[in-house]
Amino acid sequence: MDVKAKVDEVVKKVQSDPSVAKDFEKEPVKTVESIIGVDLPDDVINNVVDGVKAKISVDKAGGFVDKIKNIF
């Protein structure tokens, strides 16, 4: 399984649908499994969840940096 591809798939869905984002905040494992459509082993699903959280954090930080650049 390509974990990076699954992370990208979940990130896209979480960022494009506010209700999915809210579900991800409450129950990330359950939300990821519903998006992927597969019940994965705990170690794999936790890697996907961690990857999604990291990517979303980086994307938010990048947006913040872009806004700051416009100030100067």
C-alpha positions as a printed Julia matrix, in Angstrom:
72×3 Matrix{Float64}:
   0.0    0.0    0.0
   1.23   3.47  -0.89
   0.79   5.32   2.42
   1.78   8.67   0.88
  -0.96   8.35  -1.75
  -3.51   7.53   0.96
  -2.35  10.5    3.04
  -2.75  12.79   0.01
  -6.21  11.36  -0.68
  -7.37  11.94   2.9
  -5.83  15.43   3.1
  -7.63  16.47  -0.07
 -10.96  15.23   1.3
 -10.44  16.8    4.75
  -9.45  20.16   3.27
 -12.31  20.24   0.77
 -15.16  19.21   3.07
 -15.68  21.03   6.4
 -17.87  18.23   7.81
 -15.14  15.68   7.1
 -12.59  18.0    8.72
 -14.74  18.18  11.83
 -15.1   14.38  11.87
 -11.33  14.01  11.43
 -10.71  16.24  14.46
 -13.07  14.15  16.6
 -12.28  10.63  15.35
  -9.29  10.61  12.97
  -8.93   6.82  12.68
 -12.6    6.23  11.93
 -12.67   9.12   9.44
  -9.57   7.92   7.59
 -10.94   4.38   7.35
 -14.25   5.69   5.97
 -12.48   7.82   3.35
 -10.14   5.03   2.28
 -12.88   2.42   2.46
 -10.63  -0.2    4.0
 -10.1   -1.42   7.55
  -6.32  -1.17   7.93
  -4.03  -2.58  10.62
  -3.47  -0.18  13.52
   0.15   0.58  12.64
  -0.75   1.51   9.05
  -3.81   3.58   9.94
  -1.86   5.44  12.63
   0.85   6.27  10.08
  -1.8    7.62   7.71
  -3.44   9.68  10.49
  -0.07  11.09  11.56
   0.79  11.91   7.96
  -2.52  13.69   7.42
  -2.11  15.73  10.61
   1.44  16.7    9.62
   0.48  17.68   6.08
  -2.49  19.75   7.23
  -0.29  21.53   9.79
   2.32  22.31   7.12
  -0.35  23.57   4.72
  -1.83  25.84   7.41
   1.62  27.17   8.32
   2.36  27.86   4.66
  -0.85  29.84   4.32
   0.05  31.85   7.4
   3.53  32.6    6.04
   2.0   33.74   2.73
  -0.28  36.16   4.59
   2.65  37.58   6.55
   4.66  38.1    3.36
   1.87  40.32   2.05
   2.19  42.6    5.05
   5.79  43.54   4.22
